[in-house]
Amino acid sequence: MNPSVTGTPMRSGSRAKFLIGGLLIVAAIIYLIASSTHASAQYFLTVNELKARANEVVGREVRISGAVLGETIQYDPQSLQLSFEIAHVPGDNKDIEAQGGLAAVLHAAVTDPTRARIKVVYHGVKPDLLRHEAQAIVTGRLGEDGVFYAEELLLKCPTKYEEALPAQAGN
């Protein structure tokens, strides 16, 4: 047998197998990246956007931001159930700056009765920063009952910003 005759078809067959195997590995990697990105993707919405897109986000994990309405805060230390309402604030930093800064935007949001609002329910210890006009950033799911069930709660206190930017505090 001539080695050059038997060697050529084997190399072509090996090369084809190697190429097919490589393509399968690349396809698997692309699939894993795409599926993990989609599974961990979170929408970040304002209260207005959440209400407008309620049908498509019910049951999906989303993150929303709003101004805490102090008079709606209710906390049961026995069951650790916390509920409160948040009012719509703009999601764009340029809009926030144009309206006088974060403290002014939060104040306007809680004093305007026409602003969209949503009830938030959270199970856990009541954060010290939860107060009237604080900015709440909550991650969770919108229930079919229209209540936002938070799994994570982050608060920004407006007095912190007033101290940093005293000109905004006067607004």
N, C-alpha and C positions, 0 to 999 in steps of 0.2 A: 504494500500500500504506500502510496505517495503521501507524506505528511502534509504537503501544501494543499492537496485536494481535500483531505479530511479536516485540516485545521481551519480552512476558510468558512465552511458552513457552521462549524461550532462557534467560531468567533461571532458570526452574524447572529446566530441564535442566542448566544450569551449577551451580546450587545442589546438585542431586542428585549430580552428578559430584564436586563439591567435598566433599560430605558422605561419599560412598563412599571417596574418596581419603584423607580425614582418618581415617576408621575403619580403613582398611587400614594406615595409618602407625602409628596407636595400637596396633593388634593386633601389628604387627611389633615395635614397641618392647617391648611386654609379653612377647612370645615371647623376644626376645633377653635381656631381664633374667632371665626365669625359667630359660632354658637355661644362661646363664652362672652364675647362682647355684647351680643344681643341679650343674653340672660342677665348680665350685670348692668345693662343700660338703665339709667334713671332719667325720667323727665324732671326738669326743674321748671315749675310753673308759678305764676302769680295766682291769686285767688280768682280773679276774673277769668284767666285762661282755664283754670281747673273747672270752674262752673260751665264755661262754654264747651269744654271737651269732656264733660262728665261721663257721657256714654262710652267713650273709647278708653277712658282710664280707670273705670270702676274695677277694683280688684288688682290693679297693677301698682307696683311700687313707684311712687312719685315723691318729689320733694317740693314743698311749697313754702312761701314766705309771706308774712303779714304782720300787722301791728296788733298787739294784744289789747283787747278791751278789758280793762281791769275789773269792771263791775260784773263780768261774766265768769270770773275765775271761781271754780268750785273744787274743793279738795276733800277727800275722805281719807284721813290718815290710817284708818283700819284696813280698808281695801286697797289703799294707795291709788285710788282712781282720781285722776285730775281731768277736769274739763274746762275749756275756755273757748272764746271766739277770737278769731283774728279777722282784721279788715284788710282789704286790698291795698297794697303799696306797689308802685311801679317796680319792674324788674330790671330796668336799665339804669345804670349809674349816671348816665348823662341826664336822664329825666329827673333823678333824685337831686343832682346838683343844681339843675335849672329851677327846681322848686324850693331851693333854700337849704338843702342838705338833709341828712337822714333824720335828725331830730325834728325838723319842720315837717317832713313828709309823714313821719309816724304820728305826730300830733294832729295833722290834717286828716289822716286816715281814721283816727278814733273819734274825732269830733264831727265827721261828715256822716249823717245817718243814711245817705244814699249809697254809700260805698258797699260793694259786695262783701259779704261776710260768710264765714264758715265755722262750724263748731268742730273743735278738735278734742279728742279723747285720748288720754295717755295713761298708761299704768306704770307707776314708779314714784319715786320720791319727788316731792314738789321742789323744783329748783329755786334757789334764793333769788335769782334774777327775774323770776316770773312776776311781772308787775305791769301796771297800766303804762301803755305806750312803749313797751319793750318790743324789739323786733324778734319774732319767733320764726325759726327755720325748722320745719318739721318734715321728717321722712316717714312715710307710711303708705296706707292705702285708703282710697275713698270707698266707703261702704255704699251699698245700694240704697241705704236710708239717708244718704246725703251727708253723713257724718264722716269726718276724716279721722281714721284710727292711726295714731302716731306710734311708731316704734322707736324713734329717735327724736330728741328735742334739743335744739340749740337756741340759746337766747343771747341777744345783744342788748345791753342796757343803754338807753339814749343819754343818760347822764354822763356816761363815759365819753360820748362824742361831744357833749356840750362842754365838758372840761377841756377837751382837746381843741375845740373850735368855738371859743366863747362868742364870736359874732353870730353864730347860728342859734345860740341859746336865747337870744333876745327876740327871735321871730315867733 
